[in-house]
């Protein structure tokens, strides 16, 4: 099975797997980039994070609530072999209620931890959205690059047709140029392979666009400009995520410390005794207050606090690692952007040099001395250089988009 067909088939299966009208996604005209951003924000992976953050906030709200009271209903000292409520003095009916009061410090710590986790999830979502947006911009520039290179490849085919005519004229004139025809056919076959490779790349990009926004947009790529990093680590989205992780760990430490505080409880019991042959009925109430004592702290509270502090130290190290990684990635993308800029400048100088050579060859040809084939060769070289420039421009835009995606932007 040809590779291009396999890619097309995989793209078709991906589209069919999507719900609703997305199953018939086609290149969509008229979509502004802002509409693509709105579609991107509804990506399932981002929506999942939104729900996850909401769940953590609700857990934070629930963490401060008291546990449900425990209601008990029963009888005490009821005789089994001679069942009666009035023959045995200790027999009574009981209704009780017990309410526990976990210490407020622990409840506040658990609520704060859940809310900090919600904040961390929000920051993860913002970082992932920025990454997906950068990927979307890069793909749109890749679509532009493919369109440009297809046009240049078609122009090369036209030039090869023109060159073939020139070489055939030289052969007819008795010049030994027959081997040049074979070279032209080999180069024409290379152009055919370029078309095949561009089709493959286009199918891959279409599949990735469908994954991101559900359609294959015909939207022009938006302009991109590099955002300078201020030097502050918190300017990176990944570092903000790690910083939120430290807040989560801080609340975990607070919760571990709160385990030394007592958890209180209150219990109230109402008892009712029926009148018997030798005693009168009566009602009475019993009350009780309970509290915990950290008697086994060395086996329970102390290890939990050590674990929470170790988690806090781990979160701090993750912060440091995130800062280093983000700075390194920013520097790498900036280097790729500058390298693409330099390559474009070099290629443009090459084009200018070839154009000067074409002008010189055209002057010689018009004087009746030289051949026209070198002029077409020069034009073909320029087309190849312009295809290389299209590649470098796409690389430059992708590097800028990914570099900006690392930073907190308005």
Number of C-alpha atoms within 10 A of each C-alpha: 5 6 11 17 12 13 18 18 13 15 20 16 13 15 21 15 11 15 10 8 11 15 17 13 16 15 10 11 11 10 12 14 18 10 13 19 17 11 14 21 21 16 17 12 14 19 13 13 19 17 14 16 24 17 16 20 21 15 18 23 16 15 19 19 14 14 12 9 13 11 13 11 12 10 14 13 12 18 13 7 6 9 10 13 20 19 17 20 18 13 19 21 18 18 15 17 15 17 18 18 17 20 19 16 17 23 20 20 24 24 24 25 27 25 24 24 23 26 21 22 22 21 22 22 22 21 22 20 20 22 19 21 21 22 20 25 23 24 21 26 24 23 23 20 22 22 15 15 23 18 14 21 22 14 15 22 18 14 18 21 14 13 22 18 14 16 22 16 13 17 15 12 10 10 11 11 15 14 9 15 17 12 11 16 14 12 15 19 13 13 19 15 12 15 17 14 15 19 17 18 17 19 21 16 20 23 22 19 19 20 18 23 21 24 23 20 22 17 18 16 18 14 9 14 11 14 15 11 17 10 9 10 19 17 17 24 26 24 27 23 23 24 21 22 24 23 21 25 24 22 23 25 22 20 23 24 18 20 22 18 16 16 18 14 15 15 17 15 17 16 19 16 22 18 15 14 9 9 13 11 12 11 12 10 12 10 12 10 12 14 14 14 12 14 10 9 13 10 10 14 18 16 13 19 19 13 15 21 18 14 19 21 15 15 21 18 14 18 23 16 15 21 22 14 14 21 19 12 15 23 14 14 22 20 14 20 24 15 15 21 17 13 17 21 13 13 18 16 12 15 20 13 14 19 17 13 15 19 14 13 20 17 13 14 16 12 9 9 9 14 16 17 18 16 21 18 16 20 19 21 17 22 20 17 19 19 20 16 22 22 20 22 21 23 22 25 27 25 26 24 26 24 26 25 24 25 25 17 11 3
